Amino acid sequence: MAAFLGLVRRDLQLAFRQGGDIGLVLGFFILAVVLFPFGVGPEPEALRRIGAGIVWVAALLSAVLSLDRLFAVDHADGGLDLMVLSALPLELAVLAKSTAHWLTTGLLLTVASPFLALLVNLDGQAIPVLAVSLLIGTPGLSLLGAIAAALTIGSRRPSVLSSLVLLPLYLPPLIFGTGAVEAVLTGTGSRPHLLLLGAFSLAAVPLAPLAAAAALRQALD
């Protein structure tokens, strides 16, 4: 556990020390949400209907944008080889790095989402559900992103390949997350959608590190 927490702390320190990646993710998230009303029109009713989808799509694209830093730096400086040889299982190392990635991307996007929801005229009672859906769903995004980052490590265009791999896998959390908000707006209740979203993230906790660790070992062989 000490090694696990040490790896999380190391990645957090590197992320906040550099700062540029975090600023890029938040900047892209904010700009993507702000630009949508200019494309679809300023009608409040239209924005209210699609507001949750706008925020969720922007969050998904922002998460993909930040995946390059998961393993690329460690692969370039030899740190990934040390992780494989260390006493900490590689699966737990992947989980630690995914946790740090979520803390510097998914959690920040969740905190920013209520303010951006106001820009797209989302109903006040739906804003807390939107934030909760992102809080539950974004850990799964980071864990699935670890698989894509491991599969594309060392490739010439990792961000493009990661997008092609991830965007189909991101459809379930997008559907459940926006469905939870729409259920509140229609008065049918968001609990089933949030439970499915939580099940998605919980299933990714044991499965994604196994798949990502296998891909990393294959890439290092």
Phi, psi and omega in degrees: 000324179297318179294321179298309180294326177296322178291320176299314181297320179298314181294324177295318179296318178296318182295315181284333178291318178285312173076328185297320181294318179295316178297323178295317180296310180295320179297317179296318180300313181294314182295321180297318180290319182294325184283336182303314180301330178290331180277322184261351180104156185271009183298122183302320183293319178295317179295323180297323181291322186252006185301315180297319178296322179299311182295318182293318179296318178298322178294319179298313181294324177294321179296319178296323183298332187261006187284339184301329185275001181295306184234348188297316182294316179296326178291324183286323184262006178087000180295332180293323177296322178294324178296320179295323183273350184285168179290336178287124179305144183298327179299319178289328176296319176297318179297321178295316180292325177293323177297315178297321178298318180294321181295331182260357178230291186301317181293320179293321177296322179296317180296323182281340188298320180299324180290322179286331177297328177294328180292331179260017173060035178289142181302141185301322181286344179270343183297315177299323178294321177300314180296319179294319180297321176291321179298322180281322188273330184294330174301322177295326178296317180294321181291317175295325177298327177297323178297311181297319179296323179290322180291329184258008182298136180083355180282164184284328180231072185296325183293321179293315180295320178300319179298316180295324180286319192274321189303320174295326180286338180278356181297315180302310178297327177296316181293313182291321182294312178289328178296325178296318180291316179297326179295323177294317182293329180268354177081019181264350178096134184263355187302314180301319180293319179293324177294319178294322178294320177294322178296323178298312181292321179295321178295329181286336183300310178277329189277318184296315177299325177297313181292317180294320179296320178296320179293322178294317178298320179295321181290330182273346180289000000 
